[in-house]
Amino acid sequence: MKFLKNKYLVPVWTILRIWLGYQWIVPGIEKLQDPTWVGSQAGVAITGFLKGSLAKSTGDHPGVQWWYARFVESVALPNAGVFTYVVPVGEVLVGVSLILGAFTIAGLIGGAFMNLNYLLAGTTSTNPILYTAAIILMAAGANAYKIGIDQLIISFWKKKYGKR
């Protein structure tokens, strides 16, 4: 793991972080522009997704575990209207955070949390790749945001409130 924190890999982690941010911001914006998410037919898309998740929770080898299916059934579906906005706004915020390198660790944790929930809901797609990229960037530590707004914030904070 020490090689992840090698200062010469900072450009690699920056490119990976910006790529990951792009992977989040594009679908978030698309959802915000899609009437089945937030327009006149709001909730149609997320309700269909959640019902599909429930359908995968039965059989000998369910793709969705019983406990997650209970969460979908008792929390997510009844509050689909809230999730209709929370999901795309969360995706856009994660994307902006990672592209700018601002509050990077929070963005990585938020993105990994959403990826994990998509995986638990039975959707593979690009989620394992995005989840793995987020974990690698978290392991890279400060090198993941060395080139970004976080570095400016940290420098300012240290100058203003650092050792006196």
C-alpha positions as CSV (number, residue, x, y, z in Angstrom):
1,M,0.0,0.0,0.0
2,K,3.0,2.3,0.5
3,F,3.4,2.7,-3.3
4,L,-0.1,4.3,-3.5
5,K,1.3,7.2,-1.4
6,N,4.2,7.8,-3.7
7,K,4.4,11.5,-4.6
8,Y,5.2,10.6,-8.2
9,L,1.8,9.0,-8.6
10,V,-0.1,12.2,-7.8
11,P,-0.8,12.9,-11.5
12,V,-2.2,9.4,-11.9
13,W,-4.5,9.8,-8.9
14,T,-5.6,13.2,-10.1
15,I,-6.6,11.8,-13.5
16,L,-8.3,8.8,-11.8
17,R,-10.2,11.2,-9.5
18,I,-11.3,13.5,-12.3
19,W,-12.4,10.4,-14.4
20,L,-14.4,9.1,-11.4
21,G,-16.0,12.5,-10.9
22,Y,-17.0,12.5,-14.5
23,Q,-18.6,9.0,-14.2
24,W,-20.8,10.4,-11.4
25,I,-21.7,13.9,-12.7
26,V,-22.9,12.8,-16.1
27,P,-25.6,10.3,-15.0
28,G,-26.6,12.8,-12.2
29,I,-27.2,15.6,-14.7
30,E,-29.0,13.2,-17.0
31,K,-31.3,12.1,-14.2
32,L,-32.0,15.7,-13.3
33,Q,-33.1,16.4,-16.9
34,D,-35.1,13.2,-17.2
35,P,-38.9,13.7,-16.6
36,T,-39.2,10.1,-15.3
37,W,-36.8,11.2,-12.4
38,V,-37.7,14.8,-11.5
39,G,-40.2,16.0,-14.1
40,S,-43.9,15.5,-14.7
41,Q,-43.5,11.7,-14.3
42,A,-41.2,12.0,-11.2
43,G,-40.6,8.7,-9.4
44,V,-41.4,6.4,-12.3
45,A,-37.7,5.5,-12.9
46,I,-36.7,5.0,-9.3
47,T,-39.9,3.1,-8.5
48,G,-39.2,0.7,-11.4
49,F,-35.6,0.3,-10.2
50,L,-36.7,-0.5,-6.6
51,K,-39.4,-2.9,-7.7
52,G,-36.8,-4.7,-9.9
53,S,-34.5,-4.9,-6.9
54,L,-37.3,-6.6,-4.9
55,A,-37.9,-9.1,-7.8
56,K,-34.3,-10.1,-7.4
57,S,-34.7,-11.0,-3.7
58,T,-36.5,-14.3,-4.2
59,G,-35.5,-17.8,-5.3
60,D,-32.7,-20.2,-4.4
61,H,-29.8,-17.8,-5.1
62,P,-31.3,-14.2,-4.8
63,G,-29.3,-11.3,-6.2
64,V,-30.6,-9.1,-3.4
65,Q,-30.3,-10.2,0.2
66,W,-33.5,-10.4,2.3
67,W,-32.3,-7.6,4.7
68,Y,-31.7,-5.2,1.8
69,A,-35.0,-6.1,0.3
70,R,-36.7,-5.2,3.6
71,F,-35.0,-1.8,3.5
72,V,-36.2,-1.3,-0.1
73,E,-39.7,-2.4,0.8
74,S,-40.0,-0.4,4.1
75,V,-37.9,2.7,3.5
76,A,-36.9,3.3,-0.1
77,L,-40.2,2.5,-1.9
78,P,-42.4,4.5,0.5
79,N,-40.0,7.4,0.2
80,A,-39.4,7.1,-3.6
81,G,-40.3,10.8,-4.0
82,V,-37.4,11.8,-1.7
83,F,-35.0,9.4,-3.3
84,T,-36.0,10.8,-6.7
85,Y,-34.1,14.0,-5.8
86,V,-31.5,12.6,-3.4
87,V,-30.0,10.2,-5.9
88,P,-29.3,12.6,-8.8
89,V,-28.3,15.5,-6.5
90,G,-25.9,13.1,-4.6
91,E,-24.4,11.9,-7.9
92,V,-23.8,15.5,-9.1
93,L,-22.3,16.5,-5.7
94,V,-20.0,13.5,-5.7
95,G,-19.0,14.4,-9.3
96,V,-18.3,18.0,-8.6
97,S,-16.3,17.1,-5.4
98,L,-14.1,14.7,-7.3
99,I,-13.6,16.8,-10.4
100,L,-12.6,19.9,-8.4
101,G,-10.8,18.0,-5.7
102,A,-12.9,19.7,-3.0
103,F,-13.9,17.7,0.0
104,T,-12.5,14.8,-1.9
105,I,-12.7,12.2,0.9
106,A,-16.3,13.0,1.6
107,G,-17.0,12.7,-2.2
108,L,-15.2,9.4,-2.3
109,I,-17.1,8.0,0.7
110,G,-20.4,9.3,-0.7
111,G,-19.7,7.7,-4.1
112,A,-18.6,4.4,-2.6
113,F,-21.7,4.4,-0.5
114,M,-24.0,4.9,-3.5
115,N,-22.0,2.2,-5.4
116,L,-22.5,-0.2,-2.6
117,N,-26.2,0.5,-2.4
118,Y,-26.6,-0.1,-6.2
119,L,-24.7,-3.4,-5.8
120,L,-26.8,-4.4,-2.9
121,A,-29.9,-3.6,-5.0
122,G,-28.7,-6.2,-7.5
123,T,-27.2,-3.9,-10.2
124,T,-23.7,-4.7,-11.3
125,S,-23.0,-2.4,-14.3
126,T,-20.0,-0.2,-13.7
127,N,-20.5,-0.1,-9.9
128,P,-17.6,-2.6,-9.0
129,I,-15.2,-0.5,-11.1
130,L,-16.3,2.8,-9.6
131,Y,-16.3,1.3,-6.1
132,T,-12.8,0.0,-6.6
133,A,-11.5,3.3,-8.0
134,A,-12.9,5.1,-4.9
135,I,-11.3,2.6,-2.5
136,I,-7.9,3.0,-4.3
137,L,-8.2,6.8,-4.1
138,M,-9.0,6.6,-0.4
139,A,-5.9,4.4,0.1
140,A,-3.8,7.0,-1.8
141,G,-4.7,9.4,0.9
142,A,-3.7,13.1,0.5
143,N,-2.1,12.2,-2.9
144,A,-5.7,11.9,-4.3
145,Y,-6.3,15.6,-3.7
146,K,-2.8,17.1,-3.8
147,I,-3.9,18.7,-7.1
148,G,-7.2,20.3,-6.3
149,I,-9.1,22.7,-4.1
150,D,-8.6,20.6,-1.0
151,Q,-4.8,21.4,-1.1
152,L,-5.7,25.1,-1.2
153,I,-8.1,24.8,1.7
154,I,-5.5,22.8,3.8
155,S,-2.8,25.4,3.1
156,F,-5.0,28.3,4.1
157,W,-6.2,26.4,7.2
158,K,-2.6,25.7,8.3
159,K,-1.5,29.3,7.7
160,K,-4.4,30.7,9.6
161,Y,-4.8,28.2,12.4
162,G,-1.6,26.2,12.3
163,K,1.1,26.2,14.9
164,R,1.8,29.7,16.4
